[in-house]
Amino acid sequence: MKRARFTEEQIIGILRENEAGAKAGELARKHGVSEGTIYPWKAKFGGMSVWEAQRLRTL
């Protein structure tokens, strides 16, 4: 099974940068992911806080 490169907390941090006004392309280059990866993360974790993501993982 492939190990996730980013934790939920790191993903939420990246998405917070996006909400603050950074463009997806800039974030992708900065963090070393493809721009297409940002959008599924946004669909899954958008608007979540860190504790909500941790709770989701335990379910």
N, C-alpha and C positions, 0 to 999 in steps of 0.2 A: 504494500500500500504506500502511495506517495505521501511523504511528509509535507505538511503545509509550510510554506516559506514565511508567511506572516501570521501572527496571532490575531485574534479578533480585536484585541486592544489596539494593535498597530494599524489594522485596517480602518477602524473607526477614527483613529487619529488622522490618517490620510484623507478620509472622507470629510473630516472637519475642516481640513485645509481647503478642500474643494468648496465647501459651503462658505468659507471665508472669502472666496473670490478667485482662488487659483484655478487655472484651466486644467482639464483632465490630461491634456498632452504634456503640460509642464510637470504635473505630478508623476506621470508615468516615467518620464526621463529621470526625474529626481530620485525616485524610489526603485527604479530598475524593473518595472513591469510594463506590459503592453497597455496601450490606451484602451483596448478592448476588455481588459481585465477590470478596469475601474468601474465600468458600467454594471456588470453583474454584482460587484461588491456593493454598489450603490443600491441596487434592487434588493439585495439581501440584508444589508446592514444600515441602510440610509435612515437617519432619524433615531437610531438606537443609541443608548448610552452604554458605557462599558459594562455596568452591572447587568444590564438586560442581555447583552451578548453572552456573558458568563452564565446567566440563568438559562438561556437558550441552549447552550452547550450541554448543560446538565440534564436537560429533558430528554 
